[in-house]
């Protein structure tokens, strides 16, 4: 079945359709994933509806191309890889139910996807129970490591270690943090406090709001009162747009204020272009990366999905991340989840994310390269500084 462009065995199930046959949720897993025989099957859980659906769709698109690339090159252990896509709508309870269903009924050997940290945490618990590996493609570590969870997005420390000293040097030492109210932004604040203190600054304001917030004026008023020089924002989904637009409207966001975080992700550029042009942003991957494999992926993505804007970073992480996972499955010579998980921890992998990328055994964080991108008019996230390998081997409970 080598060198075929067909997607044999793939399928897309909506949450509603899948839950209709699940009939229950929350029960213990009594029937785990693949027994190791037959073709490898992957379960992809993403929000295709709801506030973070645009990012979820980018992840799904790149994942599909990544699997297709592996199948073109011969598949895994001589067979095409199959996958099933489900929509969790960004809801953790739904994520749990779908993950259980994928393991129990679809007999997947690995899980991939999710966007927000709370949905990732929900799937992680299922993956640990079922002993199948679970890969994420977006930043969002929460300070806890799990035996079967692996992240291809940059860790908070990999993101902030080069970012904060540069911002404080350019704009000043007073830092405020605003975030969506779930586990990852709270962990982001904790690490930011460490990094700001180390750089000689202080955190003068911190605000968290539920996802779906529409009126940001009270939050912005409190942030303005703190008089920050730098604002770090980990507000996600459509909230990243509404917060940034209102921050400009009510006088918080100005050229004199240092600004970095999720709203500067390329996902939001079409809505925030005038507010982010000229700013710098720390990334793991950008569609402007000067690498032949990255350029080929970008061309395939734009052609397949008729996409013209700046490509979300999560797309690159998902495309090369699923190839890493499937490379480990090839090494395992089995579709057994435990065997694949062992090989994921051992594998080194070359891709545009870096040479010899690998996971740290202490925290399951990918040791990979980082870049500083300058946002140009039109949405070009041009690499303005190669930061090289930004290590994060900080031990985390659960794996160390």
LINDA-V545592 format. One record per residue. N is the residue number from 1. OMEGA is omega in radians with two decimals (999 if undefined). Layout:
# LINDA-V545592
n={N N}
omega={OMEGA OMEGA}
This chain:
# LINDA-V545592
n={1 2 3 4 5 6 7 8 9 10 11 12 13 14 15 16 17 18 19 20 21 22 23 24 25 26 27 28 29 30 31 32 33 34 35 36 37 38 39 40 41 42 43 44 45 46 47 48 49 50 51 52 53 54 55 56 57 58 59 60 61 62 63 64 65 66 67 68 69 70 71 72 73 74 75 76 77 78 79 80 81 82 83 84 85 86 87 88 89 90 91 92 93 94 95 96 97 98 99 100 101 102 103 104 105 106 107 108 109 110 111 112 113 114 115 116 117 118 119 120 121 122 123 124 125 126 127 128 129 130 131 132 133 134 135 136 137 138 139 140 141 142 143 144 145 146 147 148 149 150 151 152 153 154 155 156 157 158 159 160 161 162 163 164 165 166 167 168 169 170 171 172 173 174 175 176 177 178 179 180 181 182 183 184 185 186 187 188 189 190 191 192 193 194 195 196 197 198 199 200 201 202 203 204 205 206 207 208 209 210 211 212 213 214 215 216 217 218 219 220 221 222 223 224 225 226 227 228 229 230 231 232 233 234 235 236 237 238 239 240 241 242 243 244 245 246 247 248 249 250 251 252 253 254 255 256 257 258 259 260 261 262 263 264 265 266 267 268 269 270 271 272 273 274 275 276 277 278 279 280 281 282 283 284 285 286 287 288 289 290 291 292 293 294 295 296 297 298 299 300 301 302 303 304 305 306 307 308 309 310 311 312 313 314 315 316 317 318 319 320 321 322 323 324 325 326 327 328 329 330 331 332 333 334 335 336 337 338 339 340 341 342 343 344 345 346 347 348 349 350 351 352 353 354 355 356 357 358 359 360 361 362 363 364 365 366 367 368 369 370 371 372 373 374 375 376 377 378 379 380 381 382 383 384 385 386 387 388 389 390 391 392 393 394 395 396 397 398 399 400}
omega={-3.09 3.02 3.04 3.11 -3.14 3.11 -3.07 3.02 -3.14 3.11 3.10 3.11 3.06 3.10 -3.09 -3.12 -3.09 -3.13 -3.14 3.12 3.09 3.04 -3.12 3.07 3.06 3.12 3.13 3.13 3.12 -3.10 -3.00 -2.96 -3.03 3.08 3.08 3.11 3.06 -3.12 3.13 3.09 -3.12 3.05 3.13 3.14 -3.12 3.01 3.08 3.03 3.09 -2.98 -3.11 -3.05 -3.13 3.09 3.11 3.13 3.09 3.11 -3.12 -3.11 -3.11 3.09 -3.13 3.12 3.12 3.10 3.13 3.12 3.14 3.12 3.06 -3.10 3.07 3.12 3.13 -3.11 3.02 -3.12 3.07 3.06 3.09 3.07 3.10 -3.14 3.08 -3.09 3.13 3.13 -3.12 -3.10 -3.06 3.14 3.08 3.11 3.14 -3.11 -3.11 3.12 3.12 -3.10 -3.14 -3.13 -3.01 -3.02 -3.09 3.09 3.13 3.12 3.10 3.10 -3.12 2.98 -2.98 3.12 -3.07 -3.08 -3.12 3.07 3.07 3.13 3.13 -3.13 3.13 -3.13 3.11 -3.12 3.12 -3.13 -3.06 -3.12 2.99 -3.13 3.14 -3.13 3.03 -3.05 -3.06 3.10 -3.13 3.09 -3.04 3.12 3.14 3.12 3.11 -3.03 -3.04 -3.12 -3.08 -3.07 3.10 3.03 3.13 3.06 3.13 3.13 3.09 3.14 -2.98 -3.10 3.08 -3.00 -2.99 3.12 -3.14 3.13 -3.11 3.12 -3.07 -2.97 -3.09 -2.91 -3.08 -3.00 2.99 -3.12 3.06 -3.09 2.94 -2.98 2.95 -2.88 -3.06 3.14 3.09 3.08 3.09 3.11 -3.12 3.13 3.12 3.12 3.12 -3.05 3.13 3.11 -3.13 -3.13 3.09 -3.13 3.12 3.07 -3.01 3.13 3.09 -3.08 3.06 -3.13 3.12 3.05 -3.09 3.11 3.12 -3.13 -3.09 -3.01 3.10 3.12 -3.12 3.11 -3.14 3.12 3.11 -3.12 3.14 3.10 3.14 2.95 -3.07 3.06 3.05 -3.05 3.01 3.05 -2.93 3.09 -3.13 3.09 3.12 -3.14 -3.09 3.12 -3.08 -3.14 3.13 3.08 3.05 -3.08 -3.05 2.92 3.10 -3.07 -3.13 3.11 -3.12 -3.13 3.00 -3.04 3.07 -3.12 -3.04 -3.12 3.10 3.07 -3.07 3.09 -2.98 -3.06 -3.11 -3.11 -3.00 -2.97 -3.07 -3.09 -3.03 3.10 3.10 3.13 3.08 -3.05 3.14 -3.04 2.98 -3.11 3.01 -3.12 3.09 -3.13 -3.12 -3.11 -3.05 3.13 3.12 3.13 3.13 3.10 -3.13 3.14 3.14 -3.11 -3.10 -3.13 -3.06 -3.02 3.14 -3.03 -3.06 -3.05 3.06 -3.08 3.12 3.13 -3.10 3.14 3.12 3.13 -3.12 -3.09 -3.11 3.12 -3.13 3.07 3.04 -3.12 -3.10 3.00 3.09 3.11 3.08 3.12 -3.10 -3.11 -3.08 3.01 3.13 -3.06 -3.14 3.14 3.12 -3.13 3.11 -3.11 3.07 3.14 -3.10 -2.92 2.85 -2.93 3.08 3.07 3.06 3.06 3.10 3.04 3.11 3.06 -3.13 3.09 3.01 3.11 -3.07 -3.05 -3.11 3.06 -3.12 3.09 -2.97 -3.07 3.06 -3.11 2.93 3.14 3.00 -3.04 -3.09 3.06 -3.07 3.05 3.08 3.08 -3.04 3.09 3.14 3.11 3.04 -3.07 -3.13 3.14 3.05 -3.04 2.95 3.12 3.13 -3.13 3.10 3.08 3.11 3.14 -3.07 999}
